Amino acid sequence: MIDREPYIDNASSLTRRQALKAMGLGAAVVAAGPFPPSSRGAASSRPRSGRSVASLQPAPLTDVRLLDGPFLEAQKRDEAYLLKLEPDRMLHNFRVNAGLEPKAPVYGGWESVQTWADIRAHGHTLGHYLTAASLMYASTGHEEMKNRVDYIIGELKACQDAGTTGLICAFPDKTAQIENLVAGRRTVGVPWYTLHKIFAGLRDARLYCDSKDAMDVLVKLADWAADVTEDMTDEQFQQMLRVEHGGMNEVLADVYTLTGDARHLALAERFCHQAVLTPLSEGRDTLNGLHSNTQIPKFVGFERLYQVTGKPQYHAAARFLWETVTGTRSFATGGNGDNEHFFPITDFARHLSSAKTMETCCTHNMLKLTRLLLADAPAAAYGDYYEKALFNAILGSQDPDTGMMTYFQSTRPGYLKLYCTPFDSFWCCTGTGIENHAKYGDSIYFLGNPDGPQRDALYVNLFIASSLNWKDKGVRLKQTTSFPESGRIRLEIEAASPQKFALHVRHPNWAATASVRINGSAAEPSRKPGSFLAMDRLWKTGDVVEVDLPMSLRMELLPGTADTAAVVYGPIVLVGALGHEVKPGDDLHINERTIGAVFNEPVEVPVFIGELADIPHKIKPLDASLTFKTEGIGRPNDVTLVPYYKMTHQRYNMYWRIEKA
């Protein structure tokens, strides 16, 4: 999201079950609605058009459960916060717009302010909340989450029934800004961006909570969107897409998989912004100066449309964006951008001092794109990036004392993390934040697509203590690990009957070797970092696989520099604890626009003295909780280093200036 005028870019079939599994869903909702007749039947190879058969599918969130560890703790904090929020307060403006009496006062922040600063984002939080509560229900099975989803859907249905068009929204000027967009007039705010959150929340309520009313409301809303844009020329539509519109192409592709209505697919494709689709599909990086979180959701949609249509241009663009952002435009945590924008890849040093680097929403959406790409082609590089961004930026975005979330994650030397307040700062990153911590079970495991080349395959992508119920095989897998505090992973198999399949475990690029033991006996170790090691055999109850991934320290240079580097241990970014503590809660912040202007007193940040290659040898562990300390290389003093994801309530430093002795 943005803090000024609406951001304008200056760049001018699967079976129904397979489609749902491609979204990481189980079979509970398979019976809902018709599926496109044109995509019935199976195919063993990917055609050039018509549809794409992904190699893998994420294990359904309902079949994965977190075990004790930092991710389960974060999930519990998120659930507690979701339960504190009052649906009727988020529904206030929806009821007002429908001519119904509101049941509770509206929340503050972006949900209610009447100045330009709110960018007409009224209602976006409710959409995020629907998604987060649906994901939390899938992740935990806790009925209260489903009850809340059902209540909100009932209220939205009442609002929609009170109207005449199918539109439901909380905009203070109702349809005025949509009408401005369609007519090509100047627009206040980003209405399609905000509506995308409502679309996505309805979709997720249908998919994860089996809400038939959500499906009805979603279809009527999609039909309204098709109706209101029907008379626009392609040129007018592309002009409209210069204003931030979220992932409308993605969610409409999902609507199409649920309805089979070709009109919904056509609208999804109309929402593809040619000004970025064309150059990036041709391998041209035109991202400089563009608003990062405006662009990334478009490419999530491109890859989703590739799954649905098989059109290679969509996949080429999505893959090139991913390679460009992760390879040349990211910081050590996997975050990107400054003040929400991409900048020239030669300018990292100039942007390092900003307090507004690494918007959390951008990382959220990069993970969505990574997940889709990994399903298409199981390359360990996708898992490596997912791990980096999840363990650092996403796990590190939540305050363990309050459960609140970050907006920016600053690289400014000596700054600290700021978090949203619970009831008055409903930023975009608050919305994606409540989703992030509700879906940690996602993307740990991937399963072979039944119609793909690896139908009998189970991929362990992330090292998170968890259990998987692989229902199609009658297999349960338990992953026990204290990763990242240890590089040891234990996988225990339970099978109703012996099953032959290939178990693939990611060998991260940061580990020189990976040793393996099967039922206590040493197996062939892997010496190919950045790959998946495969164990293809007949598995039975009691089988145990133990993998040991040695973790070591290294220095990761700031892109474009030779004398500024972050300290990384395995995939974990370590930051210097500089003190200047604040009490928990003092770093909760209402207005993200003043980030960088508060807590801005100068703080002395040491430099490291020595040769870059020698620095890791002068950093020693203090204990088993990933705490380290430099020895004789810090000037004017040595520093204690801790994982970025654990850093809260004090000043820190991520990138260190390296000076020769």
C-alpha positions as CSV (number, residue, x, y, z in Angstrom):
1,M,0.0,0.0,0.0
2,I,1.0,3.6,-0.2
3,D,0.9,6.9,1.7
4,R,0.2,9.4,-1.0
5,E,-1.8,9.6,-4.2
6,P,-2.9,6.3,-5.7
7,Y,0.2,4.7,-7.0
8,I,0.3,4.8,-10.8
9,D,2.8,2.7,-12.7
10,N,4.8,4.7,-15.2
11,A,5.4,1.6,-17.2
12,S,3.1,1.9,-19.9
13,S,-7.6,-28.0,-17.2
14,L,-7.2,-29.7,-14.6
15,T,-9.8,-31.8,-12.9
16,R,-11.7,-30.0,-10.2
17,R,-9.8,-31.9,-7.4
18,Q,-6.5,-31.0,-9.0
19,A,-7.3,-27.4,-9.3
20,L,-8.2,-27.2,-5.7
21,K,-5.1,-29.0,-4.6
22,A,-3.1,-26.6,-6.7
23,M,-4.3,-24.0,-4.2
24,G,-3.2,-26.2,-1.3
25,L,-6.7,-27.5,-0.4
26,G,-8.2,-30.8,0.5
27,A,-11.1,-32.6,-1.0
28,A,-13.8,-31.2,1.4
29,V,-14.9,-28.6,-1.1
30,V,-14.6,-30.6,-4.3
31,A,-18.3,-30.9,-4.7
32,A,-19.0,-27.2,-4.9
33,G,-20.1,-26.0,-8.3
34,P,-19.4,-27.1,-11.9
35,F,-15.9,-27.3,-13.3
36,P,-15.2,-26.1,-16.9
37,P,-16.1,-28.9,-19.4
38,S,-13.3,-27.7,-21.6
39,S,-10.7,-28.9,-19.0
40,R,-12.1,-32.3,-18.1
41,G,-9.9,-35.3,-18.4
42,A,-6.3,-36.0,-17.6
43,A,-3.1,-35.4,-19.5
44,S,0.3,-36.7,-18.8
45,S,2.3,-33.9,-20.3
46,R,2.1,-30.1,-20.1
47,P,0.5,-28.6,-23.2
48,R,1.4,-25.2,-24.6
49,S,-2.0,-23.9,-23.9
50,G,-5.3,-24.9,-22.2
51,R,-3.8,-25.8,-18.8
52,S,-0.6,-26.6,-16.9
53,V,0.1,-29.8,-15.0
54,A,2.2,-28.8,-12.0
55,S,4.8,-31.3,-10.8
56,L,3.8,-30.9,-7.2
57,Q,0.9,-29.6,-5.0
58,P,1.3,-28.2,-1.5
59,A,0.1,-30.5,1.2
60,P,-3.4,-29.3,2.3
61,L,-3.2,-27.0,5.2
62,T,-5.8,-29.1,7.0
63,D,-3.5,-32.1,6.9
64,V,-0.5,-30.3,8.5
65,R,-0.2,-29.5,12.2
66,L,2.6,-27.6,13.9
67,L,4.4,-29.1,16.8
68,D,6.2,-27.2,19.6
69,G,8.5,-24.5,18.4
70,P,8.7,-20.8,17.5
71,F,6.2,-21.1,14.6
72,L,3.5,-22.7,16.8
73,E,4.1,-20.0,19.4
74,A,3.7,-17.3,16.7
75,Q,0.5,-19.0,15.5
76,K,-1.0,-19.0,19.0
77,R,-0.3,-15.3,19.4
78,D,-1.9,-14.6,16.1
79,E,-5.0,-16.6,17.0
80,A,-5.3,-14.7,20.3
81,Y,-5.2,-11.4,18.4
82,L,-7.8,-12.6,15.9
83,L,-10.1,-13.4,18.8
84,K,-9.7,-9.9,20.3
85,L,-10.8,-8.2,17.1
86,E,-14.6,-7.6,16.8
87,P,-16.2,-8.5,13.5
88,D,-19.0,-6.0,13.9
89,R,-16.5,-3.1,14.1
90,M,-14.9,-4.2,10.8
91,L,-18.4,-4.6,9.3
92,H,-19.5,-1.1,10.3
93,N,-19.0,0.7,6.9
94,F,-20.3,-2.3,4.9
95,R,-23.6,-2.0,6.8
96,V,-23.7,1.8,6.4
97,N,-23.1,1.4,2.6
98,A,-25.9,-1.1,2.4
99,G,-28.4,1.1,4.3
100,L,-28.3,-1.1,7.3
101,E,-27.8,0.1,10.9
102,P,-24.2,-0.7,12.1
103,K,-23.9,-2.8,15.2
104,A,-20.7,-1.4,16.6
105,P,-18.4,1.6,16.1
106,V,-15.8,1.4,13.3
107,Y,-12.1,0.8,14.1
108,G,-9.6,3.6,13.8
109,G,-6.6,4.1,11.4
110,W,-7.1,3.2,7.8
111,E,-10.5,1.8,8.5
112,S,-12.1,5.2,9.4
113,V,-10.0,8.3,8.8
114,Q,-11.6,10.6,6.2
115,T,-8.5,12.3,4.9
116,W,-6.3,11.4,1.9
117,A,-4.1,9.4,4.2
118,D,-6.6,6.6,4.4
119,I,-6.3,6.1,0.6
120,R,-9.9,4.8,0.6
121,A,-8.7,1.5,2.2
122,H,-11.9,1.2,4.3
123,G,-12.8,-2.5,4.4
124,H,-9.5,-4.1,3.5
125,T,-9.0,-5.3,7.0
126,L,-12.2,-7.3,6.9
127,G,-11.0,-9.1,3.8
128,H,-7.7,-10.0,5.4
129,Y,-9.5,-11.1,8.6
130,L,-11.7,-13.5,6.6
131,T,-8.6,-15.0,5.0
132,A,-6.7,-15.2,8.3
133,A,-9.6,-16.7,10.2
134,S,-10.2,-19.2,7.5
135,L,-6.5,-20.1,7.4
136,M,-6.4,-20.4,11.2
137,Y,-9.4,-22.8,11.1
138,A,-7.7,-24.9,8.5
139,S,-4.4,-24.8,10.6
140,T,-6.0,-25.7,13.9
141,G,-9.5,-27.0,13.5
142,H,-10.7,-24.6,16.2
143,E,-14.4,-24.0,15.7
144,E,-14.5,-20.5,17.0
145,M,-12.5,-19.4,13.9
146,K,-15.1,-21.0,11.6
147,N,-17.9,-19.5,13.7
148,R,-16.5,-16.0,13.1
149,V,-16.1,-16.6,9.4
150,D,-19.7,-17.8,9.1
151,Y,-20.9,-14.8,11.0
152,I,-19.1,-12.3,8.8
153,I,-20.3,-14.1,5.6
154,G,-23.8,-13.9,6.9
155,E,-23.5,-10.2,7.5
156,L,-21.9,-9.6,4.0
157,K,-24.7,-11.6,2.4
158,A,-27.2,-9.4,4.2
159,C,-25.4,-6.3,2.9
160,Q,-25.3,-7.7,-0.7
161,D,-29.0,-8.7,-0.6
162,A,-29.8,-5.1,0.6
163,G,-28.2,-3.7,-2.6
164,T,-29.0,-4.2,-6.2
165,T,-25.7,-4.7,-8.0
166,G,-23.8,-7.4,-6.2
167,L,-21.1,-5.0,-5.0
168,I,-20.2,-5.0,-1.3
169,C,-17.7,-2.4,-0.1
170,A,-16.9,-0.1,2.8
171,F,-15.7,2.9,0.8
172,P,-16.9,6.2,2.3
173,D,-18.0,7.4,-1.1
174,K,-19.4,4.1,-2.1
175,T,-19.0,3.5,-5.9
176,A,-17.6,6.9,-6.8
177,Q,-14.0,5.8,-7.2
178,I,-14.8,2.6,-9.2
179,E,-16.8,4.8,-11.5
180,N,-13.9,7.2,-11.9
181,L,-11.6,4.3,-12.7
182,V,-13.9,2.8,-15.3
183,A,-14.5,6.2,-16.9
184,G,-10.8,7.1,-17.0
185,R,-11.1,9.9,-14.5
186,R,-8.7,10.8,-11.7
187,T,-9.1,8.5,-8.8
188,V,-8.8,8.9,-5.1
189,G,-7.4,5.7,-3.5
190,V,-7.0,2.2,-4.8
191,P,-10.5,0.6,-4.9
192,W,-9.6,-2.5,-6.8
193,Y,-6.7,-3.2,-4.4
194,T,-9.1,-3.0,-1.5
195,L,-11.8,-5.1,-3.2
196,H,-9.2,-7.7,-3.9
197,K,-9.0,-8.4,-0.2
198,I,-12.7,-8.9,0.0
199,F,-12.7,-11.2,-3.0
200,A,-9.8,-13.2,-1.4
201,G,-11.5,-13.4,2.0
202,L,-14.7,-14.8,0.4
203,R,-12.7,-17.3,-1.7
204,D,-10.8,-18.5,1.4
205,A,-14.0,-18.8,3.4
206,R,-15.4,-21.0,0.7
207,L,-12.3,-23.1,0.4
208,Y,-11.2,-23.5,4.0
209,C,-14.5,-23.2,5.8
210,D,-16.8,-24.8,3.2
211,S,-19.1,-21.8,3.3
212,K,-21.7,-22.0,0.6
213,D,-22.9,-18.5,1.4
214,A,-19.4,-17.2,0.8
215,M,-19.5,-18.8,-2.7
216,D,-22.8,-17.2,-3.5
217,V,-21.6,-13.7,-2.4
218,L,-18.3,-14.2,-4.2
219,V,-19.9,-15.2,-7.5
220,K,-22.3,-12.2,-7.3
221,L,-19.4,-9.9,-6.6
222,A,-17.4,-11.3,-9.5
223,D,-20.4,-10.9,-11.8
224,W,-20.7,-7.3,-10.7
225,A,-17.0,-6.7,-11.5
226,A,-17.6,-8.2,-15.0
227,D,-20.7,-6.1,-15.5
228,V,-19.1,-2.8,-14.4
229,T,-16.1,-3.3,-16.7
230,E,-17.8,-5.0,-19.6
231,D,-18.0,-1.9,-21.9
232,M,-14.4,-0.9,-21.4
233,T,-12.0,-1.2,-24.3
234,D,-8.8,-3.0,-23.8
235,E,-7.0,0.3,-23.9
236,Q,-9.2,1.7,-21.3
237,F,-8.8,-1.3,-19.1
238,Q,-5.0,-1.2,-19.3
239,Q,-5.1,2.5,-18.4
240,M,-7.2,1.6,-15.3
241,L,-4.5,-1.0,-14.3
242,R,-2.0,1.8,-13.9
243,V,-3.6,2.2,-10.5
244,E,-2.7,-0.4,-7.8
245,H,-5.2,-3.3,-8.0
246,G,-3.7,-6.0,-5.9
247,G,-4.0,-9.6,-7.1
248,M,-7.3,-9.3,-8.9
249,N,-6.1,-11.5,-11.7
250,E,-5.1,-14.2,-9.2
251,V,-8.4,-14.2,-7.3
252,L,-10.5,-14.2,-10.4
253,A,-8.6,-17.1,-11.8
254,D,-9.5,-18.9,-8.5
255,V,-13.1,-17.9,-8.9
256,Y,-13.0,-19.4,-12.4
257,T,-11.8,-22.7,-11.0
258,L,-14.7,-22.7,-8.7
259,T,-17.4,-21.7,-11.1
260,G,-16.3,-22.8,-14.5
261,D,-17.7,-19.5,-15.9
262,A,-15.6,-18.4,-18.9
263,R,-16.5,-14.8,-18.1
264,H,-14.6,-15.0,-14.9
265,L,-11.5,-16.3,-16.6
266,A,-11.8,-13.6,-19.3
267,L,-11.9,-11.0,-16.6
268,A,-8.9,-12.5,-14.8
269,E,-6.9,-12.1,-18.0
270,R,-8.1,-8.6,-18.6
271,F,-6.7,-7.7,-15.2
272,C,-3.2,-8.7,-16.4
273,H,-1.2,-5.5,-16.7
274,Q,0.6,-5.6,-20.1
275,A,3.0,-2.8,-19.2
276,V,4.8,-5.2,-16.9
277,L,3.7,-8.6,-18.3
278,T,5.3,-7.9,-21.7
279,P,8.8,-6.7,-20.8
280,L,9.4,-9.2,-17.9
281,S,8.1,-12.1,-20.0
282,E,10.7,-11.1,-22.5
283,G,13.5,-11.1,-19.9
284,R,13.7,-7.3,-19.5
285,D,14.0,-5.8,-16.0
286,T,11.9,-2.6,-16.0
287,L,11.3,-2.5,-12.3
288,N,13.3,0.5,-11.3
289,G,11.1,3.2,-9.7
290,L,8.0,0.9,-9.6
291,H,6.0,0.3,-6.4
292,S,7.1,-3.1,-5.3
293,N,3.9,-4.3,-3.7
294,T,1.9,-3.1,-6.6
295,Q,3.9,-5.3,-8.9
296,I,4.4,-8.6,-7.0
297,P,0.7,-9.6,-6.7
298,K,0.3,-9.1,-10.5
299,F,3.0,-11.8,-11.0
300,V,1.4,-14.1,-8.5
301,G,-1.7,-13.8,-10.7
302,F,0.4,-14.5,-13.8
303,E,1.6,-17.7,-12.4
304,R,-1.8,-18.7,-11.2
305,L,-3.2,-18.0,-14.7
306,Y,-0.4,-20.1,-16.1
307,Q,-1.7,-23.0,-14.0
308,V,-5.2,-22.5,-15.3
309,T,-4.4,-21.7,-19.0
310,G,-0.9,-23.0,-19.7
311,K,0.0,-19.8,-21.6
312,P,3.8,-19.7,-21.4
313,Q,4.0,-15.9,-21.3
314,Y,2.5,-15.8,-17.9
315,H,5.0,-18.3,-16.5
316,A,7.9,-16.6,-18.2
317,A,7.1,-13.3,-16.6
318,A,6.5,-14.8,-13.1
319,R,9.7,-16.7,-13.2
320,F,11.8,-13.8,-14.4
321,L,10.4,-11.5,-11.7
322,W,11.2,-14.1,-9.1
323,E,14.8,-14.5,-10.4
324,T,15.3,-10.8,-10.6
325,V,13.9,-9.9,-7.2
326,T,15.5,-12.7,-5.3
327,G,18.8,-12.7,-7.2
328,T,19.6,-9.0,-7.5
329,R,17.0,-6.9,-5.6
330,S,16.8,-8.4,-2.1
331,F,18.4,-7.8,1.2
332,A,19.7,-10.7,3.4
333,T,16.4,-11.4,5.0
334,G,14.6,-11.8,1.6
335,G,12.9,-8.4,1.9
336,N,13.2,-5.8,-0.9
337,G,12.6,-2.2,-1.8
338,D,12.9,1.2,-0.1
339,N,9.9,3.3,0.8
340,E,7.9,0.6,-1.0
341,H,9.7,1.0,-4.3
342,F,12.3,-0.9,-6.4
343,F,15.5,1.0,-6.9
344,P,18.5,0.5,-9.2
345,I,20.5,-2.6,-8.2
346,T,23.6,-0.5,-8.0
347,D,22.1,1.7,-5.3
348,F,21.8,-0.6,-2.3
349,A,24.5,1.3,-0.3
350,R,22.6,4.5,-0.7
351,H,19.4,3.0,0.5
352,L,20.9,1.2,3.5
353,S,20.3,4.1,5.9
354,S,16.5,4.2,5.2
355,A,14.1,3.3,8.0
356,K,11.6,2.2,5.3
357,T,13.3,-0.7,3.6
358,M,11.7,-4.2,3.3
359,E,7.9,-3.7,3.5
360,T,6.5,-6.9,5.1
361,C,3.7,-7.1,2.5
362,C,6.3,-7.5,-0.3
363,T,7.8,-10.5,1.4
364,H,4.4,-12.0,2.0
365,N,3.6,-11.8,-1.7
366,M,7.0,-13.0,-2.8
367,L,6.4,-16.2,-0.7
368,K,3.0,-16.7,-2.5
369,L,4.8,-16.5,-5.8
370,T,7.6,-18.8,-4.6
371,R,5.1,-21.4,-3.5
372,L,3.5,-21.5,-7.0
373,L,6.8,-21.7,-8.8
374,L,8.0,-24.5,-6.5
375,A,4.9,-26.5,-7.3
376,D,5.5,-26.1,-11.0
377,A,9.2,-27.1,-10.8
378,P,10.6,-28.5,-7.5
379,A,13.9,-26.6,-7.5
380,A,15.6,-26.3,-4.2
381,A,16.4,-22.6,-4.9
382,Y,12.7,-21.8,-4.4
383,G,12.8,-23.6,-1.0
384,D,16.0,-21.8,-0.1
385,Y,14.4,-18.4,-0.7
386,Y,11.2,-19.4,1.1
387,E,13.2,-20.5,4.1
388,K,15.2,-17.3,4.2
389,A,12.2,-15.1,3.9
390,L,10.0,-17.1,6.3
391,F,12.5,-17.6,9.1
392,N,13.9,-14.1,9.0
393,A,11.4,-11.6,7.6
394,I,8.0,-13.2,8.4
395,L,8.8,-14.9,11.8
396,G,10.7,-11.7,12.7
397,S,7.7,-9.5,11.8
398,Q,5.7,-10.4,15.0
399,D,6.3,-8.9,18.4
400,P,6.5,-11.9,20.8
401,D,5.2,-9.8,23.7
402,T,2.1,-8.2,22.0
403,G,1.5,-10.3,18.8
404,M,1.6,-7.1,16.7
405,M,3.2,-6.9,13.3
406,T,5.8,-4.8,11.5
407,Y,5.2,-2.6,8.4
408,F,8.7,-1.8,7.3
409,Q,11.7,-3.8,8.5
410,S,14.5,-1.3,8.6
411,T,18.1,-1.7,7.5
412,R,19.0,1.7,9.0
413,P,22.0,1.1,11.3
414,G,20.9,1.5,14.9
415,Y,17.1,1.6,14.3
416,L,14.5,-0.7,15.8
417,K,11.4,-2.6,14.8
418,L,8.1,-0.8,15.1
419,Y,4.8,-2.7,15.3
420,C,1.2,-1.8,14.7
421,T,-1.2,-1.0,17.5
422,P,-4.0,-3.5,18.0
423,F,-7.0,-1.3,17.2
424,D,-5.9,1.8,15.4
425,S,-3.3,1.0,12.8
426,F,-4.8,-1.4,10.4
427,W,-2.0,-1.1,7.8
428,C,-1.7,-3.3,4.8
429,C,1.0,-5.2,6.6
430,T,-1.3,-5.7,9.6
431,G,-3.7,-7.4,7.2
432,T,-1.1,-9.7,5.5
433,G,0.5,-10.1,9.0
434,I,-2.5,-11.8,10.5
435,E,-2.5,-14.1,7.5
436,N,1.2,-14.9,7.7
437,H,1.1,-16.3,11.2
438,A,-2.1,-18.3,10.5
439,K,-0.5,-20.4,7.7
440,Y,2.9,-21.6,8.9
441,G,1.9,-25.2,8.0
442,D,1.8,-24.2,4.4
443,S,4.7,-25.1,2.1
444,I,6.5,-27.4,4.6
445,Y,5.4,-30.4,2.5
446,F,4.7,-30.8,-1.2
447,L,3.1,-33.9,-2.7
448,G,3.4,-35.3,-6.2
449,N,0.6,-34.4,-8.5
450,P,-1.4,-37.6,-9.3
451,D,-1.3,-36.6,-13.0
452,G,2.3,-35.4,-13.0
453,P,5.6,-37.1,-13.5
454,Q,6.2,-37.4,-9.7
455,R,2.9,-38.8,-8.6
456,D,4.5,-40.9,-5.8
457,A,6.7,-38.3,-4.2
458,L,6.8,-36.4,-0.9
459,Y,8.9,-33.3,-0.6
460,V,10.1,-32.0,2.7
461,N,10.7,-28.4,1.9
462,L,11.0,-26.7,5.3
463,F,12.4,-27.8,8.5
464,I,9.7,-27.0,11.0
465,A,8.5,-29.3,13.8
466,S,5.2,-30.6,12.4
467,S,3.1,-33.6,11.4
468,L,1.6,-34.5,8.0
469,N,-1.3,-36.7,7.3
470,W,-0.9,-37.9,3.6
471,K,-4.4,-39.2,3.2
472,D,-4.0,-40.5,-0.4
473,K,-1.3,-42.8,0.8
474,G,-2.5,-43.6,4.3
475,V,0.9,-42.3,5.5
476,R,1.6,-40.1,8.5
477,L,4.9,-38.3,8.8
478,K,6.2,-36.6,12.0
479,Q,9.0,-34.1,11.7
480,T,10.9,-33.5,14.9
481,T,13.5,-30.7,14.9
482,S,14.7,-27.7,16.9
483,F,15.8,-26.0,13.6
484,P,17.3,-23.4,13.3
485,E,19.0,-23.9,16.7
486,S,20.2,-27.3,15.4
487,G,20.6,-28.6,11.8
488,R,19.3,-32.0,12.8
489,I,15.9,-33.2,11.4
490,R,14.2,-36.5,12.3
491,L,11.4,-37.9,10.1
492,E,9.2,-40.7,11.4
493,I,6.9,-42.7,9.2
494,E,3.6,-44.4,10.1
495,A,1.8,-46.2,7.3
496,A,-1.5,-48.2,7.3
497,S,0.3,-50.5,4.9
498,P,3.8,-50.4,3.3
499,Q,3.9,-47.7,0.6
500,K,6.5,-47.1,-2.1
501,F,7.3,-43.5,-2.7
502,A,10.2,-41.2,-3.1
503,L,11.0,-39.0,-0.1
504,H,12.8,-35.8,-1.1
505,V,14.5,-33.7,1.5
506,R,15.9,-30.3,0.6
507,H,19.6,-29.9,0.8
508,P,20.0,-26.2,1.3
509,N,22.5,-24.2,-0.5
510,W,24.0,-23.0,2.8
511,A,25.0,-26.6,3.9
512,A,28.1,-28.0,2.3
513,T,27.0,-31.5,2.9
514,A,23.9,-33.4,4.2
515,S,24.4,-36.6,6.1
516,V,21.5,-39.1,6.2
517,R,20.7,-42.2,8.3
518,I,17.8,-44.5,7.6
519,N,16.7,-46.7,10.5
520,G,20.1,-46.0,12.1
521,S,22.2,-47.0,9.2
522,A,24.2,-44.4,7.3
523,A,23.0,-43.7,3.8
524,E,24.9,-42.0,0.9
525,P,25.4,-38.4,2.0
526,S,24.5,-35.5,-0.3
527,R,27.3,-33.3,-1.5
528,K,25.1,-31.2,-3.8
529,P,24.0,-28.1,-1.9
530,G,20.9,-26.5,-3.5
531,S,19.2,-29.8,-4.4
532,F,16.7,-32.3,-3.1
533,L,18.2,-35.6,-1.9
534,A,15.9,-38.5,-2.8
535,M,15.2,-41.7,-1.0
536,D,13.0,-44.0,-3.1
537,R,12.0,-47.2,-1.2
538,L,9.1,-49.1,0.3
539,W,8.2,-47.3,3.5
540,K,6.6,-48.9,6.5
541,T,5.6,-47.9,10.1
542,G,8.6,-47.4,12.3
543,D,10.9,-46.2,9.5
544,V,13.0,-43.2,10.6
545,V,15.1,-40.8,8.5
546,E,17.6,-38.6,10.2
547,V,19.2,-35.7,8.3
548,D,22.1,-33.6,9.6
549,L,22.7,-30.2,8.0
550,P,25.9,-28.6,9.3
551,M,25.3,-24.9,9.9
552,S,28.2,-22.4,9.7
553,L,28.8,-18.6,9.7
554,R,29.4,-16.6,6.6
555,M,29.3,-13.0,5.4
556,E,26.8,-11.9,2.9
557,L,27.7,-8.8,1.0
558,L,25.2,-6.0,0.5
559,P,24.5,-6.1,-3.3
560,G,26.8,-3.7,-5.2
561,T,29.4,-3.4,-2.4
562,A,32.6,-5.1,-1.4
563,D,32.9,-3.7,2.2
564,T,29.4,-4.0,3.7
565,A,28.1,-7.3,4.8
566,A,25.6,-9.1,7.0
567,V,26.4,-12.0,9.3
568,V,24.4,-15.2,8.4
569,Y,24.4,-18.6,10.2
570,G,22.8,-21.2,7.9
571,P,19.8,-19.4,6.7
572,I,19.5,-17.1,9.8
573,V,20.5,-13.5,9.6
574,L,22.3,-12.3,12.8
575,V,22.0,-8.7,13.9
576,G,24.0,-6.8,16.4
577,A,22.2,-6.1,19.7
578,L,23.0,-2.4,20.3
579,G,21.0,-1.8,23.5
580,H,19.0,1.4,24.0
581,E,16.0,-0.8,24.9
582,V,12.4,0.3,25.0
583,K,9.7,-1.3,27.1
584,P,7.4,-3.8,25.2
585,G,4.5,-1.7,23.9
586,D,6.5,1.5,23.6
587,D,7.4,0.4,20.1
588,L,3.7,0.0,19.0
589,H,3.1,2.7,16.4
590,I,-0.2,4.1,15.1
591,N,0.9,5.9,11.9
592,E,3.4,4.1,9.6
593,R,4.0,7.4,7.8
594,T,6.2,8.6,10.6
595,I,8.5,5.6,10.7
596,G,12.0,6.9,10.5
597,A,11.1,10.1,12.3
598,V,10.5,8.5,15.8
599,F,13.2,6.8,17.8
600,N,15.7,8.7,15.6
601,E,18.3,9.6,18.2
602,P,21.8,8.8,16.9
603,V,23.3,5.5,18.0
604,E,26.9,4.5,17.7
605,V,27.3,1.4,15.4
606,P,30.6,-0.4,15.5
607,V,32.5,-1.4,12.4
608,F,34.4,-4.7,11.8
609,I,38.1,-4.6,11.3
610,G,39.8,-7.3,9.2
611,E,39.5,-9.2,6.0
612,L,36.0,-10.2,4.9
613,A,37.0,-13.9,4.7
614,D,38.4,-13.9,8.2
615,I,35.5,-12.2,10.0
616,P,33.4,-15.5,10.5
617,H,36.4,-17.0,12.3
618,K,36.3,-14.2,14.9
619,I,32.7,-14.7,15.8
620,K,32.1,-17.2,18.5
621,P,28.9,-18.9,19.8
622,L,27.8,-17.9,23.4
623,D,25.1,-20.5,23.8
624,A,22.8,-22.9,22.0
625,S,20.1,-20.2,21.3
626,L,22.0,-18.8,18.3
627,T,23.7,-16.0,20.3
628,F,27.2,-15.1,19.1
629,K,29.8,-12.5,20.0
630,T,32.6,-11.0,18.0
631,E,36.1,-11.3,19.3
632,G,38.5,-8.5,18.8
633,I,37.1,-7.2,15.5
634,G,34.5,-4.7,16.6
635,R,35.5,-1.0,16.8
636,P,35.1,0.7,19.2
637,N,33.7,-2.4,20.8
638,D,32.7,-6.0,20.1
639,V,29.0,-6.8,19.7
640,T,26.6,-9.6,20.6
641,L,24.8,-11.1,17.6
642,V,21.3,-12.6,17.8
643,P,18.9,-13.9,15.2
644,Y,17.0,-11.1,13.5
645,Y,13.7,-13.0,14.1
646,K,14.3,-12.7,17.9
647,M,15.3,-9.1,17.9
648,T,12.7,-6.9,19.6
649,H,12.6,-3.8,21.8
650,Q,16.1,-2.5,21.1
651,R,18.3,-0.9,18.5
652,Y,20.1,-3.3,16.1
653,N,22.4,-3.4,13.1
654,M,22.1,-5.8,10.2
655,Y,24.9,-4.8,7.7
656,W,28.4,-4.1,9.0
657,R,31.0,-1.8,7.4
658,I,34.2,-3.8,7.0
659,E,37.5,-1.9,7.3
660,K,41.0,-3.3,6.8
661,A,43.3,-3.5,9.9
